[in-house]
């Protein structure tokens, strides 16, 4: 191989699992994203309802809130969410907007009066609640790269000991008979001429990307220019977490309220992403070997996870005096059974002899267009919640709440099956090991703290005004955010984003007449994140391209219902 290519090698110092059905700790953060969703009254008070109860949302938060009910209720909530995102790279800024319409909540509570001073009533409830919305999208550009994703692909091949023979001589490298093989990203990169192999005397293969530094001879004269270029990116996330809550509870002497909730959860998460580079003096394999030519290429991938889970919640509210309420609740992890589907494609155009695709086809797709699929189990964080509320007279309520989530306790478990198109495999008990991925969860994640505060003032017996604030801390560890780790991402999906803290500012109005009620809320939500095109190379201290992204949303929430 031409000696000019030796500076091209940028080996990723993070091991990417060779199996196409790998998961990563980054995925755990995406699947456990927290949000504040519910009725208009609940959201207008910042979600600080843990010690108050008597609201349909509390069945899925502190189920002791069902014990506060003294009458039956049915209701629903609609949410119009105007979202805006802005990516910010020095010299490049871009924004994007979308406005999804959501059903936040619908359900009812049935009160069974026992005519007893000790146990006045037992209550039963069923609600659907939107626990989190994943909807957001952003795009942007990088004006001056200092490395290429192709070098990251080469590093994946190098770290996983991939040989050119495994890719070029296999009848179907995407679907080997053993169900194992090279990472799909390296097969796609090789077929698209994004990575270049070099056979060693010992039979191993060195891999090189398209990016290289300038090469100088012994006299200091430049014999090959360095690579330069720009990049574009776009990401769209969609889906959410929906819970179906079956709760029951009651109270003892109108002093201790209790409740429990059986939570059946549906999770649906989709991420479609695009990353493209426009390189000058890129190293590309041609019919006469590797040469430096302009390169325009892109990677598009689609990743979808869906499935169901189960969780149990237990809560209590104590009212020692009429003016004070204290709440506590505990939620087990949600135990999910999930299925993932994934696929990726490239487009590419190279000048001169590098453009030598025999089929003259400037695009490729993994596995002939058959998506990979596999099932796995996932355990979300468990949570504890403490709250307090003060009731002053019959007109004023102030409420505060704190929730702690064990993000470092998230865990993946072995798949029960996986598929590469039409061929299905059932792993043996030790065929796939999530120990490395679960260990990375402890490195990348940190436990979160959620603070909520809300107030309500009853202006007249029929009309109320409300306001609230909430903050959810970042689930990402400081070391991961600062780039102290090579971040292991799932095969085919080099890009990832790390969220910072999320803030909510809210206000609202309420109207009641006889049994009918209507509540209106406005919620301003702000969150920032850092988008990474691919992982840094910590060993060589080369920074992969990244962008600051800010997300804002203006939500208008309407709840209507009837108590009888």
ZAKEZA-799071 format. One record per residue (C-alpha): residue number from 1; x, z, y. Coordinates in nm, 4 decimals, padded with zeros to 6 digits. Each point is the difference from the previous one (the first is absolute). Layout:
! ZAKEZA-799071
{NUM; {X; Z; Y}},
...
END
This chain:
! ZAKEZA-799071
{1; {00.0000; 00.0000; 00.0000}},
{2; {00.1173; -00.0749; 00.3521}},
{3; {00.1946; 00.3003; 00.1354}},
{4; {-00.1858; -00.0283; 00.3289}},
{5; {-00.3022; 00.1477; -00.1773}},
{6; {00.1563; 00.3335; -00.0826}},
{7; {-00.1025; 00.1655; 00.3285}},
{8; {-00.3622; -00.0931; -00.0725}},
{9; {-00.0604; 00.2672; -00.2615}},
{10; {-00.2068; 00.2898; 00.1309}},
{11; {-00.0864; 00.2131; -00.2988}},
{12; {-00.3037; 00.2195; 00.0394}},
{13; {00.1068; 00.3499; -00.1036}},
{14; {-00.3479; 00.0810; -00.1219}},
{15; {-00.1080; -00.0782; -00.3551}},
{16; {-00.3215; -00.2002; -00.0179}},
{17; {-00.1739; 00.0361; -00.3382}},
{18; {00.0315; -00.3238; -00.1932}},
{19; {-00.3532; 00.0181; -00.1368}},
{20; {-00.2485; -00.2027; 00.2010}},
{21; {-00.2489; 00.2849; -00.0159}},
{22; {00.2068; 00.2520; 00.1969}},
{23; {-00.1448; 00.2423; 00.2526}},
{24; {00.1853; 00.1684; 00.2843}},
{25; {-00.0204; 00.3215; 00.1967}},
{26; {-00.0940; -00.2124; 00.3026}},
{27; {-00.3164; -00.1013; -00.1850}},
{28; {-00.0898; 00.3671; -00.0472}},
{29; {00.0060; 00.0475; 00.3774}},
{30; {-00.2236; -00.3045; 00.0502}},
{31; {-00.2542; 00.1109; -00.2607}},
{32; {-00.0263; 00.3531; 00.1446}},
{33; {-00.0401; -00.0857; 00.3668}},
{34; {-00.2154; 00.2613; 00.1732}},
{35; {-00.2740; -00.0564; 00.2550}},
{36; {-00.2889; 00.1797; 00.1709}},
{37; {-00.3317; -00.1637; -00.0834}},
{38; {-00.3538; 00.1305; -00.0208}},
{39; {-00.3130; 00.0630; 00.2021}},
{40; {-00.0028; -00.0449; 00.3770}},
{41; {-00.0333; 00.3763; 00.0556}},
{42; {00.2929; 00.0681; -00.2322}},
{43; {00.2235; -00.2630; 00.1633}},
{44; {-00.0941; 00.0896; 00.3573}},
{45; {00.1286; 00.3546; -00.0660}},
{46; {00.3288; -00.1257; -00.1423}},
{47; {-00.1088; 00.0687; -00.3577}},
{48; {00.0289; 00.3759; 00.0601}},
{49; {-00.2975; 00.0908; -00.2164}},
{50; {00.1552; 00.1986; -00.2832}},
{51; {-00.1519; 00.3316; 00.1142}},
{52; {-00.3267; -00.1429; 00.1346}},
{53; {-00.1683; -00.1990; -00.2774}},
{54; {-00.3515; -00.1304; 00.0228}},
{55; {00.1262; -00.3601; 00.0304}},
{56; {-00.0035; -00.2739; -00.2612}},
{57; {00.3757; -00.0619; 00.0362}},
{58; {00.0884; 00.3571; -00.0906}},
{59; {-00.1041; -00.0603; -00.3597}},
{60; {00.3227; -00.1975; -00.0412}},
{61; {00.2117; 00.2297; 00.2223}},
{62; {-00.0908; 00.3673; -00.0511}},
{63; {-00.2874; -00.0084; -00.2514}},
{64; {-00.1015; 00.3525; 00.1060}},
{65; {-00.1636; -00.1780; 00.2924}},
{66; {-00.2889; -00.0891; -00.2307}},
{67; {-00.0830; 00.3694; -00.0294}},
{68; {-00.0783; 00.0140; 00.3714}},
{69; {-00.2999; -00.2315; -00.0369}},
{70; {-00.3431; 00.1595; 00.0277}},
{71; {-00.2013; -00.3226; -00.0239}},
{72; {00.0155; -00.3442; -00.1547}},
{73; {00.1796; -00.2866; 00.1722}},
{74; {00.0570; -00.3756; -00.0333}},
{75; {00.2223; -00.2033; 00.2300}},
{76; {00.2451; -00.2855; 00.0469}},
{77; {00.2907; -00.0942; 00.2283}},
{78; {00.1218; -00.3359; 00.1324}},
{79; {00.3458; -00.0592; 00.1483}},
{80; {00.1149; -00.2877; 00.2233}},
{81; {00.3806; 00.0059; 00.0126}},
{82; {00.1793; -00.2129; 00.2625}},
{83; {00.3653; -00.0089; -00.1092}},
{84; {00.3111; -00.1243; 00.1766}},
{85; {00.3589; -00.0172; -00.1219}},
{86; {00.3186; -00.0718; 00.1917}},
{87; {00.3421; -00.0687; -00.1506}},
{88; {00.3002; 00.0542; 00.2223}},
{89; {00.3467; -00.1422; -00.0669}},
{90; {00.2476; -00.0146; 00.2932}},
{91; {-00.0812; -00.3259; 00.1727}},
{92; {-00.3067; -00.0723; -00.2143}},
{93; {-00.3433; 00.1581; 00.0212}},
{94; {-00.3277; -00.1105; -00.1578}},
{95; {-00.3486; 00.1445; -00.0419}},
{96; {-00.2960; -00.0559; -00.2315}},
{97; {-00.3626; 00.1191; -00.0026}},
{98; {-00.2822; 00.0354; -00.2524}},
{99; {-00.3374; 00.1822; -00.0081}},
{100; {-00.1278; 00.1035; -00.3429}},
{101; {-00.3446; 00.1535; -00.0464}},
{102; {-00.0231; 00.2905; -00.2448}},
{103; {-00.2575; 00.2170; -00.1702}},
{104; {00.1570; 00.3432; 00.0430}},
{105; {-00.2516; 00.2226; -00.1698}},
{106; {-00.3388; 00.0096; -00.1702}},
{107; {-00.1588; 00.2732; -00.2044}},
{108; {-00.2308; 00.2938; -00.0228}},
{109; {-00.0329; 00.3707; -00.0767}},
{110; {-00.2798; 00.1723; -00.1909}},
{111; {-00.0618; 00.3704; 00.0634}},
{112; {-00.1541; 00.2188; -00.2667}},
{113; {-00.1323; 00.3204; 00.1606}},
{114; {00.0069; 00.3019; -00.2311}},
{115; {-00.1818; 00.2491; 00.2245}},
{116; {00.2751; 00.2545; -00.0555}},
{117; {00.1934; 00.1929; 00.2642}},
{118; {00.3064; 00.0077; -00.2269}},
{119; {00.0015; -00.3696; -00.0958}},
{120; {-00.2311; -00.1700; 00.2520}},
{121; {00.0503; -00.3538; -00.1241}},
{122; {00.1915; -00.2444; -00.2190}},
{123; {00.0813; -00.3424; 00.1411}},
{124; {00.0795; -00.3317; -00.1656}},
{125; {00.1449; -00.3026; 00.1705}},
{126; {00.1152; -00.3555; -00.0580}},
{127; {00.1930; -00.2017; 00.2565}},
{128; {00.2063; -00.3122; 00.0317}},
{129; {00.2840; 00.0520; 00.2462}},
{130; {00.2682; -00.2330; 00.1324}},
{131; {00.3084; 00.2202; -00.0319}},
{132; {00.2562; -00.2478; 00.1306}},
{133; {00.0152; -00.3535; 00.1338}},
{134; {00.3120; -00.2060; -00.0692}},
{135; {-00.1005; -00.2868; 00.2310}},
{136; {00.2766; -00.1079; 00.2354}},
{137; {00.2196; -00.3041; 00.0632}},
{138; {00.3057; -00.0866; 00.2057}},
{139; {00.2567; -00.2756; 00.0521}},
{140; {00.3170; -00.0621; 00.1947}},
{141; {00.3454; -00.1598; 00.0219}},
{142; {00.3645; 00.0989; -00.0295}},
{143; {00.2134; -00.1871; 00.2526}},
{144; {00.3513; 00.0576; -00.1343}},
{145; {00.0560; 00.0903; -00.3647}},
{146; {00.3156; 00.1671; -00.1290}},
{147; {-00.0781; -00.0626; -00.3666}},
{148; {-00.2501; -00.1862; -00.2161}},
{149; {-00.2645; 00.1000; -00.2511}},
{150; {00.1695; -00.2474; -00.2353}},
{151; {00.3002; 00.2343; -00.0125}},
{152; {-00.2352; 00.2830; -00.0929}},
{153; {-00.1369; -00.2200; -00.2812}},
{154; {00.3565; -00.0637; -00.1178}},
{155; {00.0625; 00.3736; 00.0036}},
{156; {-00.3060; 00.0566; -00.2188}},
{157; {00.1313; -00.2510; -00.2537}},
{158; {00.3485; 00.1515; 00.0116}},
{159; {-00.1176; 00.3599; -00.0379}},
{160; {-00.2263; -00.0903; -00.2919}},
{161; {00.2769; -00.1909; -00.1825}},
{162; {-00.1983; -00.3238; 00.0023}},
{163; {00.1850; -00.3014; -00.1399}},
{164; {-00.0627; -00.3611; 00.0898}},
{165; {-00.0595; -00.0692; -00.3671}},
{166; {-00.2990; 00.2379; -00.0014}},
{167; {-00.1658; -00.2057; 00.2712}},
{168; {00.1116; -00.3591; -00.0476}},
{169; {-00.0032; -00.0299; -00.3793}},
{170; {-00.3117; 00.2015; -00.0815}},
{171; {-00.3068; -00.2055; -00.0868}},
{172; {-00.2152; 00.2288; 00.2109}},
{173; {00.2077; 00.2576; 00.1938}},
{174; {-00.3133; 00.1531; 00.1531}},
{175; {-00.1521; 00.0710; -00.3393}},
{176; {00.2695; 00.0845; -00.2564}},
{177; {-00.1154; 00.0748; -00.3516}},
{178; {00.1165; 00.3614; 00.0294}},
{179; {-00.2063; 00.0613; 00.3103}},
{180; {00.3183; 00.0904; 00.1886}},
{181; {00.2426; -00.2133; 00.1948}},
{182; {00.1485; -00.0668; 00.3415}},
{183; {-00.1780; 00.1225; 00.3128}},
{184; {-00.2478; -00.2598; 00.1154}},
{185; {00.1495; -00.0037; 00.3511}},
{186; {00.3346; -00.1209; -00.1395}},
{187; {-00.1633; -00.2753; -00.2083}},
{188; {-00.1931; -00.1244; 00.3023}},
{189; {00.3121; 00.0234; 00.2171}},
{190; {00.2115; -00.1923; -00.2514}},
{191; {-00.2570; -00.2772; -00.0456}},
{192; {-00.0296; -00.0340; 00.3797}},
{193; {00.3824; -00.0142; 00.0514}},
{194; {-00.0129; 00.3215; 00.2006}},
{195; {00.2624; 00.1694; -00.2177}},
{196; {00.3139; -00.1529; -00.1501}},
{197; {00.1626; 00.1030; -00.3312}},
{198; {00.3687; 00.0238; -00.0834}},
{199; {00.0968; 00.0376; -00.3672}},
{200; {00.2811; 00.2466; -00.0638}},
{201; {00.2620; -00.0190; -00.2757}},
{202; {-00.1581; 00.3002; -00.1744}},
{203; {-00.3366; -00.1779; -00.0185}},
{204; {-00.1631; 00.1958; 00.2824}},
{205; {-00.1534; -00.1748; 00.3004}},
{206; {00.0718; 00.0743; 00.3638}},
{207; {-00.2776; -00.0874; 00.2427}},
{208; {00.0155; -00.1094; 00.3630}},
{209; {-00.2659; -00.0511; 00.2644}},
{210; {-00.0111; -00.2579; 00.2771}},
{211; {00.1556; 00.2239; 00.2646}},
{212; {00.3773; 00.0172; 00.0511}},
{213; {00.2482; 00.1155; 00.2622}},
{214; {00.2515; -00.2396; 00.1594}},
{215; {00.2990; -00.0835; -00.2218}},
{216; {00.3537; -00.0152; 00.1411}},
{217; {00.3234; -00.1248; -00.1496}},
{218; {00.3252; 00.1957; -00.0090}},
{219; {00.0858; -00.1194; 00.3516}},
{220; {-00.3277; 00.1243; 00.1459}},
{221; {-00.1583; -00.3426; 00.0315}},
{222; {-00.3702; -00.0174; -00.0812}},
{223; {-00.0635; -00.2209; -00.3007}},
{224; {-00.3704; 00.0738; -00.0396}},
{225; {-00.2484; 00.1212; 00.2608}},
{226; {-00.2160; 00.3028; -00.0601}},
{227; {-00.3717; -00.0186; -00.0656}},
{228; {-00.2495; 00.0702; 00.2770}},
{229; {-00.3762; -00.0154; 00.0259}},
{230; {-00.3413; 00.1375; 00.0831}},
{231; {-00.2992; 00.1211; -00.2024}},
{232; {-00.3760; 00.0360; 00.0221}},
{233; {-00.2280; 00.2423; -00.1818}},
{234; {-00.3697; 00.0741; -00.0433}},
{235; {-00.1822; 00.2692; -00.1974}},
{236; {-00.3688; 00.0613; -00.0679}},
{237; {-00.1230; 00.3127; -00.1771}},
{238; {-00.3601; 00.0543; -00.1013}},
{239; {-00.2174; 00.2225; -00.2149}},
{240; {-00.0522; 00.3722; -00.0005}},
{241; {-00.0899; 00.3129; -00.1932}},
{242; {-00.3689; 00.0634; -00.0698}},
{243; {-00.1252; 00.3227; -00.1518}},
{244; {-00.3284; 00.0722; -00.1753}},
{245; {-00.0611; 00.3709; 00.0208}},
{246; {-00.2226; 00.2080; -00.2230}},
{247; {-00.0083; 00.3506; 00.1411}},
{248; {-00.1939; 00.3202; -00.0401}},
{249; {00.0259; 00.3463; 00.1532}},
{250; {-00.1834; 00.2812; 00.1618}},
{251; {00.0536; 00.3290; 00.1782}},
{252; {-00.0072; 00.3703; -00.0552}},
{253; {-00.1969; 00.1962; 00.2572}},
{254; {00.0644; -00.2628; 00.2696}},
{255; {00.3551; 00.1391; 00.0209}},
{256; {00.2011; -00.1805; -00.2698}},
{257; {-00.0605; -00.3722; -00.0474}},
{258; {00.1506; -00.1825; -00.2944}},
{259; {00.0042; -00.3493; -00.1428}},
{260; {00.1735; -00.2331; -00.2398}},
{261; {00.0298; -00.3758; -00.0035}},
{262; {00.0617; -00.2496; -00.2776}},
{263; {00.1626; -00.2942; 00.1732}},
{264; {-00.0074; -00.3471; -00.1570}},
{265; {00.2353; -00.2175; 00.2043}},
{266; {00.0362; -00.3749; 00.0277}},
{267; {00.3304; -00.1339; 00.1358}},
{268; {00.0564; -00.3577; 00.1127}},
{269; {00.3222; -00.1012; 00.1748}},
{270; {00.1211; -00.3524; 00.0783}},
{271; {00.3187; -00.1005; 00.1789}},
{272; {00.0717; -00.3633; 00.0849}},
{273; {00.3333; -00.0586; 00.1687}},
{274; {00.2144; -00.2832; 00.1284}},
{275; {00.3692; -00.0075; 00.0893}},
{276; {00.1874; -00.3160; 00.1021}},
{277; {00.3521; -00.0764; 00.1194}},
{278; {00.1470; -00.2858; 00.2011}},
{279; {00.3751; 00.0041; -00.0678}},
{280; {00.2937; -00.2011; 00.1300}},
{281; {00.3113; -00.0489; -00.2143}},
{282; {-00.1758; 00.1439; -00.3029}},
{283; {00.1733; -00.0205; -00.3372}},
{284; {-00.2218; -00.2067; -00.2324}},
{285; {00.0688; -00.1558; -00.3393}},
{286; {00.0078; -00.3799; 00.0079}},
{287; {00.0857; -00.2736; -00.2478}},
{288; {00.3679; 00.0259; 00.1008}},
{289; {00.0083; 00.3773; -00.0030}},
{290; {-00.0700; 00.2507; 00.2728}},
{291; {00.0111; -00.1174; 00.3601}},
{292; {-00.1058; 00.1261; 00.3421}},
{293; {-00.3212; -00.1581; 00.1279}},
{294; {-00.3072; 00.0991; 00.2051}},
{295; {-00.2524; 00.1930; -00.2074}},
{296; {-00.3673; 00.0590; 00.0656}},
{297; {-00.1703; 00.2062; -00.2664}},
{298; {-00.2797; 00.2556; -00.0383}},
{299; {-00.1334; 00.2519; -00.2501}},
{300; {-00.3722; 00.0786; -00.0286}},
{301; {-00.1320; 00.2651; -00.2339}},
{302; {-00.3292; 00.1601; -00.0909}},
{303; {-00.0415; 00.3448; -00.1490}},
{304; {-00.3300; 00.1591; -00.0982}},
{305; {-00.0717; 00.3397; -00.1553}},
{306; {-00.3460; 00.1202; -00.0983}},
{307; {-00.1559; 00.2599; -00.2243}},
{308; {-00.1778; 00.3313; -00.0243}},
{309; {00.0970; 00.3644; 00.0079}},
{310; {-00.1388; 00.3486; -00.0338}},
{311; {00.0590; 00.3195; 00.1992}},
{312; {-00.1527; 00.3443; 00.0238}},
{313; {-00.0451; 00.2063; 00.3162}},
{314; {-00.0911; 00.3651; 00.0404}},
{315; {-00.0768; 00.1721; 00.3278}},
{316; {-00.1279; 00.3140; 00.1653}},
{317; {-00.1190; 00.0954; 00.3503}},
{318; {-00.0278; 00.3644; 00.1041}},
{319; {-00.2082; 00.1148; 00.2986}},
{320; {00.0963; 00.3658; 00.0557}},
{321; {-00.1847; 00.0046; 00.3323}},
{322; {-00.2376; -00.2469; 00.1578}},
{323; {00.2639; -00.1222; 00.2445}},
{324; {00.2764; -00.0743; -00.2534}},
{325; {00.0375; -00.2229; -00.3053}},
{326; {00.3110; -00.0371; -00.2172}},
{327; {00.0419; -00.2803; -00.2518}},
{328; {00.2311; -00.0795; -00.2889}},
{329; {00.0049; -00.2903; -00.2436}},
{330; {00.2208; -00.1379; -00.2729}},
{331; {00.0106; -00.3555; -00.1323}},
{332; {00.1698; -00.1085; -00.3191}},
{333; {00.1962; -00.3251; 00.0003}},
{334; {-00.2060; -00.3110; -00.0583}},
{335; {00.0885; -00.1227; -00.3473}},
{336; {-00.0158; -00.3787; 00.0202}},
{337; {-00.0097; -00.2726; -00.2629}},
{338; {00.1058; -00.3136; 00.1868}},
{339; {00.0708; -00.3660; -00.0574}},
{340; {00.2447; -00.2073; 00.2024}},
{341; {00.0114; -00.3780; 00.0458}},
{342; {00.2869; -00.1777; 00.1745}},
{343; {00.1304; -00.3483; 00.0727}},
{344; {00.2533; -00.1583; 00.2360}},
{345; {00.1052; -00.3441; 00.1216}},
{346; {00.2732; -00.1626; 00.2057}},
{347; {00.0283; -00.3029; 00.2230}},
{348; {00.3399; -00.1455; 00.0872}},
{349; {00.1656; -00.2936; 00.1740}},
{350; {00.3757; -00.0636; 00.0001}},
{351; {00.1909; -00.2816; 00.1694}},
{352; {00.2415; -00.2417; -00.1672}},
{353; {00.0957; 00.0274; -00.3640}},
{354; {-00.1477; 00.3475; -00.0334}},
{355; {-00.3480; -00.1549; -00.0126}},
{356; {00.0074; -00.1116; -00.3639}},
{357; {-00.3203; 00.1251; -00.1588}},
{358; {-00.0642; -00.2567; -00.2787}},
{359; {-00.3759; 00.0194; 00.0509}},
{360; {00.0395; -00.0247; 00.3772}},
{361; {-00.2214; 00.3087; 00.0207}},
{362; {00.0887; 00.2223; 00.2980}},
{363; {-00.1855; 00.3034; -00.1375}},
{364; {-00.0032; 00.2178; -00.3103}},
{365; {-00.2289; 00.2725; -00.1351}},
{366; {00.0726; 00.2733; -00.2513}},
{367; {-00.1075; -00.0433; -00.3617}},
{368; {-00.1637; -00.3412; 00.0591}},
{369; {-00.2634; 00.1689; 00.2139}},
{370; {-00.1036; 00.2601; -00.2565}},
{371; {00.0033; 00.3429; 00.1665}},
{372; {00.1691; 00.2880; -00.1707}},
{373; {-00.2290; 00.2907; -00.0873}},
{374; {00.0354; 00.3479; -00.1400}},
{375; {-00.1782; 00.3317; -00.0116}},
{376; {00.1520; 00.3356; 00.0860}},
{377; {-00.0947; 00.3540; 00.0911}},
{378; {00.0631; 00.1628; 00.3355}},
{379; {-00.0423; 00.3553; 00.1239}},
{380; {-00.0640; 00.0471; 00.3720}},
{381; {00.0949; 00.3142; 00.1998}},
{382; {-00.1872; 00.3262; -00.0472}},
{383; {-00.1203; 00.1745; 00.3163}},
{384; {-00.0939; 00.3377; 00.1430}},
{385; {-00.2012; 00.0524; 00.3164}},
{386; {-00.0621; 00.3049; 00.2221}},
{387; {-00.2345; 00.0062; 00.2973}},
{388; {-00.1743; 00.2238; 00.2495}},
{389; {-00.2888; -00.0465; 00.2410}},
{390; {-00.1431; 00.2075; 00.2795}},
{391; {-00.3672; -00.0144; 00.0946}},
{392; {-00.0716; 00.1306; 00.3467}},
{393; {-00.3661; 00.0648; 00.0568}},
{394; {-00.2160; -00.2903; -00.1057}},
{395; {00.1675; -00.2597; 00.2207}},
{396; {00.3744; -00.0213; -00.0644}},
{397; {00.2170; -00.0606; -00.3090}},
{398; {00.3780; -00.0191; -00.0216}},
{399; {00.1631; -00.0865; -00.3315}},
{400; {00.3563; -00.0419; -00.1296}},
{401; {00.1361; -00.1125; -00.3348}},
{402; {00.3344; -00.0414; -00.1782}},
{403; {00.0604; -00.2051; -00.3154}},
{404; {00.3173; -00.0157; -00.2071}},
{405; {00.0556; -00.2878; -00.2447}},
{406; {00.2643; 00.0047; -00.2737}},
{407; {00.1255; -00.3574; 00.0510}},
{408; {00.3165; 00.0636; -00.2001}},
{409; {-00.2215; 00.0781; -00.3005}},
{410; {-00.1211; -00.3602; -00.0344}},
{411; {00.0811; -00.1491; -00.3388}},
{412; {-00.0191; -00.3249; -00.1962}},
{413; {-00.0524; -00.0108; -00.3744}},
{414; {00.0624; -00.2696; -00.2604}},
{415; {-00.2196; -00.3105; -00.0137}},
{416; {-00.2386; -00.0449; -00.2896}},
{417; {00.0361; -00.3794; 00.0103}},
{418; {00.1566; -00.2776; 00.1994}},
{419; {-00.0354; -00.3767; 00.0122}},
{420; {00.1989; -00.3032; 00.1090}},
{421; {-00.2818; -00.2513; 00.0217}},
{422; {-00.1552; -00.0579; -00.3442}},
{423; {00.2344; 00.2256; -00.1997}},
{424; {-00.0781; 00.3720; -00.0241}},
{425; {00.2274; 00.2854; -00.0993}},
{426; {-00.0579; 00.3625; -00.0917}},
{427; {00.3080; 00.2060; 00.0839}},
{428; {00.1416; 00.2455; -00.2507}},
{429; {00.0059; 00.3644; 00.1054}},
{430; {00.3516; -00.0304; 00.1426}},
{431; {-00.0020; -00.3621; 00.1147}},
{432; {-00.0397; 00.0771; 00.3687}},
{433; {00.1423; 00.2952; 00.1845}},
{434; {-00.1321; 00.1107; 00.3387}},
{435; {00.2543; 00.2824; 00.0374}},
{436; {00.2017; -00.1947; 00.2558}},
{437; {-00.3070; -00.0990; 00.2002}},
{438; {-00.1430; 00.3522; -00.0048}},
{439; {00.3395; 00.1341; 00.1019}},
{440; {-00.0027; -00.2348; 00.2981}},
{441; {-00.3385; 00.1402; 00.1039}},
{442; {00.1781; 00.3323; 00.0518}},
{443; {00.2600; -00.1779; 00.2158}},
{444; {-00.2259; -00.2255; 00.2069}},
{445; {-00.3090; 00.2190; 00.0464}},
{446; {-00.0593; 00.3336; 00.1662}},
{447; {-00.3042; 00.2276; -00.0030}},
{448; {-00.2430; -00.0611; 00.2835}},
{449; {-00.1726; 00.2315; 00.2447}},
{450; {-00.3343; -00.0851; 00.1546}},
{451; {-00.1257; 00.1903; 00.3035}},
{452; {-00.3546; -00.0396; 00.1304}},
{453; {-00.1888; 00.1611; 00.2856}},
{454; {-00.3499; -00.0680; 00.1294}},
{455; {-00.2636; 00.1356; 00.2380}},
{456; {-00.3724; -00.0458; 00.0381}},
{457; {-00.2218; 00.1080; 00.2881}},
{458; {-00.3768; -00.0110; -00.0253}},
{459; {-00.1217; -00.1002; 00.3454}},
{460; {-00.3663; 00.0243; -00.0979}},
{461; {-00.1660; 00.0797; -00.3340}},
{462; {-00.0079; -00.3753; -00.0645}},
{463; {00.3229; -00.1276; 00.1595}},
{464; {00.3666; 00.0848; -00.0785}},
{465; {00.3420; -00.1169; 00.1148}},
{466; {00.3159; 00.0165; -00.2131}},
{467; {00.3749; -00.0611; 00.0107}},
{468; {00.2901; 00.0260; -00.2416}},
{469; {00.3641; -00.0665; -00.0795}},
{470; {00.1897; -00.0419; -00.3278}},
{471; {00.3562; -00.0702; -00.1075}},
{472; {00.1243; -00.1054; -00.3455}},
{473; {00.3770; 00.0351; -00.0339}},
{474; {00.2195; -00.2749; -00.1432}},
{475; {00.0192; -00.0112; -00.3814}},
{476; {00.3537; -00.1459; 00.0122}},
{477; {00.3093; 00.2184; -00.0314}},
{478; {00.2439; 00.0086; 00.2902}},
{479; {00.2860; -00.1341; -00.2133}},
{480; {-00.2036; -00.2983; -00.1199}},
{481; {-00.1152; -00.0782; 00.3527}},
{482; {00.3554; 00.0168; 00.1371}},
{483; {00.1212; -00.2451; -00.2650}},
{484; {00.2154; 00.2400; -00.2003}},
{485; {-00.1315; -00.1525; -00.3234}},
{486; {-00.0091; -00.3458; -00.1487}},
{487; {-00.3771; -00.0249; -00.0388}},
{488; {-00.1069; -00.1186; -00.3441}},
{489; {-00.2964; -00.2347; 00.0317}},
{490; {-00.2097; -00.1522; -00.2757}},
{491; {00.1035; -00.3329; -00.1443}},
{492; {-00.1125; -00.3018; 00.2101}},
{493; {-00.0760; 00.2196; 00.3059}},
{494; {00.3137; 00.0562; 00.2086}},
{495; {-00.1808; 00.1059; 00.3211}},
{496; {-00.1394; 00.3465; 00.0659}},
{497; {-00.1097; 00.2164; 00.2911}},
{498; {00.0383; 00.3709; 00.0722}},
{499; {-00.2817; 00.1654; 00.1953}},
{500; {00.0534; 00.2639; 00.2645}},
{501; {-00.2584; 00.2603; 00.1013}},
{502; {-00.3594; -00.1004; 00.0794}},
{503; {-00.2008; 00.1344; 00.2957}},
{504; {-00.3759; 00.0025; 00.0551}},
{505; {-00.1797; 00.0733; 00.3279}},
{506; {-00.3779; 00.0068; -00.0212}},
{507; {-00.3200; 00.0795; 00.1848}},
{508; {-00.3678; -00.0384; -00.0746}},
{509; {-00.3651; 00.0660; 00.0681}},
{510; {-00.2753; 00.1401; -00.2172}},
{511; {-00.3778; -00.0129; 00.0252}},
{512; {-00.2544; 00.1863; -00.2139}},
{513; {-00.3755; 00.0044; 00.0102}},
{514; {-00.1963; 00.1690; -00.2735}},
{515; {00.1701; -00.1102; -00.3254}},
{516; {00.1550; -00.3207; 00.1330}},
{517; {00.3547; -00.0178; 00.1312}},
{518; {00.2266; -00.2684; 00.1449}},
{519; {00.3699; 00.0530; 00.0750}},
{520; {00.2418; -00.2306; 00.1778}},
{521; {00.3784; 00.0340; 00.0013}},
{522; {00.2937; -00.1768; 00.1596}},
{523; {00.3368; 00.0431; -00.1722}},
{524; {00.3362; -00.1200; 00.1296}},
{525; {00.2623; -00.0185; -00.2758}},
{526; {00.3703; -00.0624; 00.0531}},
{527; {00.2730; -00.0434; -00.2589}},
{528; {00.3523; -00.1403; -00.0018}},
{529; {00.2061; -00.1352; -00.2874}},
{530; {00.3286; -00.1751; -00.0656}},
{531; {-00.0186; -00.3292; -00.1892}},
{532; {00.3045; -00.0915; -00.2096}},
{533; {00.0484; -00.3547; -00.1241}},
{534; {00.2011; 00.1388; -00.2923}},
{535; {00.2187; 00.3001; -00.0697}},
{536; {00.3228; 00.0831; 00.1838}},
{537; {00.3322; -00.0182; -00.1813}},
{538; {00.1147; 00.3580; 00.0581}},
{539; {00.3390; -00.0569; -00.1667}},
{540; {00.1097; -00.2765; 00.2382}},
{541; {-00.2107; 00.1402; 00.2885}},
{542; {-00.1678; -00.3354; 00.0549}},
{543; {-00.3428; 00.0475; 00.1578}},
{544; {-00.2843; -00.2127; -00.1305}},
{545; {-00.2410; -00.1346; 00.2644}},
{546; {-00.2630; 00.2497; 00.1111}},
{547; {-00.2715; 00.0216; 00.2623}},
{548; {-00.1887; 00.2787; 00.1702}},
{549; {-00.3750; -00.0477; -00.0483}},
{550; {-00.2748; 00.1890; 00.1822}},
{551; {-00.3612; 00.0109; -00.1149}},
{552; {-00.2953; 00.1018; 00.2148}},
{553; {-00.3681; -00.0013; -00.0775}},
{554; {-00.3117; 00.0706; 00.2020}},
{555; {-00.2813; 00.1071; -00.2299}},
{556; {-00.3666; 00.0272; 00.0882}},
{557; {-00.1837; 00.2023; -00.2644}},
{558; {-00.3760; 00.0421; -00.0342}},
{559; {-00.1747; 00.2443; -00.2345}},
{560; {-00.3733; 00.0333; -00.0545}},
{561; {-00.1909; 00.2251; -00.2334}},
{562; {-00.2933; 00.2232; -00.0668}},
{563; {-00.0237; 00.3666; -00.0999}},
{564; {-00.3135; 00.1250; -00.1711}},
END
